[in-house]
């Protein structure tokens, strides 16, 4: 068997897992990647994050809430062939396709999210606020590169929030944390906030509201994410500054109405037979 074969081998999703994703806007899956695979790629991803991290010399006390939440490095697949192998995992892309019911999946971008010891909360937000993408068929796989107990700040989800148009005009901030905390509680969305075992990953929809706690442990919380979109996605009108920034970073040259299929958005998975939705 090839080394790191789990990156491309199929992963058997149950009907209940697919239903949970579609109804609740997220699903957590056990044993998706082996400890050996995670250890190997963590070393390379961490090397890249540390080399490219602009916050290393900035004291935590001088950072904004956003800067305290995590070190964020994107498009690592463009910089490192080892990381590219991880990001292009057919196993992960196929899971995304089957959860969303898409025949084809393109990469939107990758993103390392490292929460340092003493790092603050990640406020409530929905990722798709930032994305000029015309479909709700977007999803992020959140891959902890170590076991992630509660003191490290695992990802938490407001179940079913992807189906409600609340707070979709809020960037990640102190304001989004306060406003969405109240709104989600008032609407009685159940909160799912549990640790991640080694090898466990989550997928959450672009409009699912989520947050993470502070890292009160003595270790870095190392996480790699990959964001996927339906292969037929198109670019929306740009209605906020973040849309222009994302277009320039991840959809270069595209205008509203264009297909979201630049050289930076390769096709990562295509079903051989029609997908049942």
C-alpha positions in Angstrom: 0.0 0.0 0.0 1.4 3.5 -0.9 2.5 5.7 1.9 -0.3 8.0 3.1 -2.9 6.0 1.0 -5.6 7.3 3.3 -5.4 10.7 1.5 -7.0 9.2 -1.6 -8.8 6.0 -0.5 -12.6 6.3 -0.3 -14.2 6.9 3.1 -17.5 5.3 3.7 -20.1 7.8 4.8 -23.3 6.6 6.3 -26.8 7.9 5.3 -27.1 9.3 8.8 -23.9 11.3 8.5 -25.0 12.8 5.2 -28.4 13.6 6.7 -26.8 15.3 9.7 -24.6 17.5 7.5 -27.6 18.6 5.4 -29.9 19.2 8.3 -27.5 20.6 10.9 -24.9 22.2 8.6 -22.0 20.2 9.9 -20.8 16.7 10.7 -17.8 15.4 12.6 -16.2 12.2 11.3 -13.9 9.8 13.1 -10.7 8.2 11.8 -10.6 10.1 8.5 -6.8 10.4 8.5 -4.2 8.2 10.3 -1.9 9.5 13.0 1.1 8.8 10.7 -0.4 10.9 7.9 -1.2 13.8 10.3 2.2 13.7 11.9 4.0 13.8 8.5 2.0 16.7 7.1 1.9 18.6 10.4 5.6 18.9 10.3 5.6 20.4 6.8 2.6 22.7 7.3 4.0 24.0 10.6 7.3 24.8 8.9 5.5 26.9 6.3 3.3 28.6 8.9 6.2 29.6 11.1 8.2 30.9 8.1 5.3 33.0 6.8 3.7 34.2 10.1 3.7 38.0 10.4 2.5 37.9 14.0 5.4 36.0 15.6 7.0 39.2 16.9 3.8 40.9 17.9 2.9 40.5 21.6 -0.6 39.0 22.2 -1.5 42.0 24.3 -1.1 44.3 21.2 -3.2 42.2 18.8 -6.8 42.7 17.8 -9.4 40.1 18.6 -9.0 38.7 15.1 -5.2 38.5 15.4 -5.5 36.8 18.8 -7.9 34.1 17.4 -5.4 32.4 15.1 -2.4 32.7 12.8 -3.9 32.4 9.4 -1.9 31.4 6.3 -3.6 30.7 3.0 -2.7 29.1 -0.4 0.0 26.9 1.0 -0.6 24.4 -1.8 0.9 27.0 -4.1 4.1 27.2 -2.1 4.9 23.7 -1.1 4.5 20.4 -3.0 4.2 18.4 0.2 1.3 20.5 1.4 -0.2 20.4 -2.1 -0.5 16.6 -1.8 -2.4 17.0 1.4 -4.7 19.7 0.1 -5.5 17.7 -3.1 -6.6 14.7 -1.0 -9.3 12.8 -3.1 -10.7 11.3 0.1 -11.5 14.7 1.6 -12.8 16.1 -1.7 -15.0 13.1 -2.3 -16.5 13.4 1.3 -17.3 17.0 0.5 -19.0 16.1 -2.7 -21.1 13.3 -1.1 -22.1 15.5 1.8 -23.3 18.3 -0.4 -24.6 16.1 -3.3 -22.3 17.6 -5.9 -20.9 15.7 -8.9 -17.8 17.8 -9.0 -15.7 19.7 -6.4 -13.3 22.6 -6.9 -10.8 24.1 -4.5 -11.6 27.6 -3.3 -8.5 27.8 -1.1 -6.6 26.2 1.7 -6.0 27.9 5.1 -3.8 27.0 8.1 -5.3 28.2 11.4 -2.8 27.9 14.3 -4.1 29.1 17.7 -1.1 29.8 19.9 -1.0 29.2 23.7 -2.9 32.1 25.2 -4.7 32.7 21.9 -8.2 34.2 22.3 -11.6 33.0 21.1 -12.6 32.7 17.5 -15.8 34.8 17.5 -19.1 33.5 16.0 -19.2 33.9 12.3 -20.1 32.3 9.0 -17.3 31.8 6.5 -19.4 32.6 3.4 -19.7 36.2 4.4 -16.3 36.6 2.8 -16.8 34.6 -0.4 -18.3 36.0 -3.6 -19.6 32.5 -4.5 -23.2 32.1 -5.9 -24.0 28.7 -4.3 -24.7 27.4 -0.8 -22.8 24.3 -1.9 -19.6 25.3 -0.2 -18.0 23.5 2.7 -14.8 23.6 4.9 -13.0 20.6 6.2 -11.4 21.5 9.6 -8.5 19.1 10.2 -6.8 19.2 13.6 -3.3 18.0 13.3 -3.3 16.8 16.9 -6.0 15.6 19.3 -7.8 18.8 20.4 -9.3 18.8 23.9 -11.6 21.6 25.1 -8.7 23.7 26.5 -7.2 24.0 23.0 -10.3 25.6 21.6 -12.0 23.1 19.3 -14.5 24.2 16.7 -18.1 24.5 17.9 -21.3 24.7 15.7 -24.8 26.2 15.9 -26.8 23.3 14.6 -29.1 24.2 11.7 -28.0 27.8 11.5 -27.0 27.4 7.9 -30.7 27.5 6.9 -31.4 30.9 8.5 -30.5 34.2 7.1 -29.4 35.8 10.3 -26.2 37.7 10.9 -24.9 37.1 7.4 -23.7 40.7 7.2 -21.3 40.4 10.1 -17.5 40.0 9.7 -15.7 38.0 12.4 -15.3 40.4 15.2 -16.2 41.3 18.8 -19.5 42.6 17.3 -20.3 39.2 15.6 -19.5 37.4 18.8 -21.9 39.4 20.9 -24.7 39.8 18.3 -24.7 36.2 17.2 -24.3 34.8 20.7 -27.6 36.6 21.5 -29.3 35.8 18.2 -28.5 32.1 18.2 -29.5 31.8 21.9 -32.8 33.7 21.3 -33.6 31.3 18.4 -32.6 28.3 20.5 -30.1 26.8 18.0 -28.4 23.9 19.8 -24.7 24.3 20.4 -22.3 21.4 19.5 -19.0 22.0 21.3 -16.9 18.9 21.9 -13.3 17.8 21.6 -11.7 16.3 18.5 -9.9 13.0 18.7 -6.7 12.5 16.7 -7.9 11.7 13.1 -11.3 13.2 13.6 -12.3 16.1 11.2 -15.4 18.2 10.7 -17.1 19.5 7.6 -19.3 22.6 7.9 -21.3 24.5 5.3 -20.4 28.0 4.3 -23.3 29.6 6.1 -23.1 27.5 9.3 -22.3 29.7 12.2 -19.4 28.5 14.3 -16.8 29.6 16.8 -13.9 28.3 18.9 -12.8 28.8 22.4 -9.5 30.2 23.6 -6.4 28.1 23.8 -5.7 27.8 27.5 -3.3 24.9 27.0 0.5 25.2 26.8 0.5 23.8 23.2 -0.2 25.2 19.8 -3.5 24.2 18.3 -2.5 23.3 14.8 -5.3 23.1 12.2 -5.3 22.8 8.5 -8.5 23.6 6.5 -9.5 23.2 2.9 -12.5 25.0 1.4 -14.5 23.4 -1.4 -17.2 24.6 -3.7 -19.5 23.0 -6.3 -17.6 22.7 -9.6 -20.3 24.7 -11.3 -20.1 27.7 -8.9 -20.1 31.2 -10.3 -18.9 34.5 -9.0 -21.5 36.8 -7.3 -21.7 40.6 -7.5 -19.2 42.1 -5.1 -21.3 43.7 -2.3 -18.5 44.3 0.3 -14.8 45.0 0.4 -14.0 41.4 1.5 -15.5 40.1 -1.8 -13.0 42.1 -3.8 -10.2 40.9 -1.5 -11.2 37.3 -1.9 -11.6 37.6 -5.6 -8.1 39.0 -6.0 -6.6 36.3 -3.7 -8.5 33.2 -4.9 -10.4 34.0 -8.1 -8.0 36.3 -10.0 -9.5 38.1 -12.9 -13.0 36.9 -12.4 -16.0 39.2 -12.6 -19.6 38.7 -11.4 -21.3 36.0 -13.4 -18.0 34.3 -14.4 -17.4 30.6 -13.6 -15.3 30.2 -10.5 -12.7 28.0 -12.3 -9.4 29.8 -12.4 -6.1 28.0 -12.3 -6.3 28.5 -8.6 -9.5 26.5 -8.4 -8.6 23.1 -9.7 -11.1 20.3 -10.0 -10.3 18.0 -7.0 -13.1 15.4 -7.5 -15.5 14.3 -10.2 -18.1 11.6 -9.6 -18.0 8.8 -12.2 -21.8 8.3 -11.9 -24.5 10.9 -11.2 -24.8 11.8 -7.5 -28.1 11.2 -5.7 -29.3 14.2 -3.7 
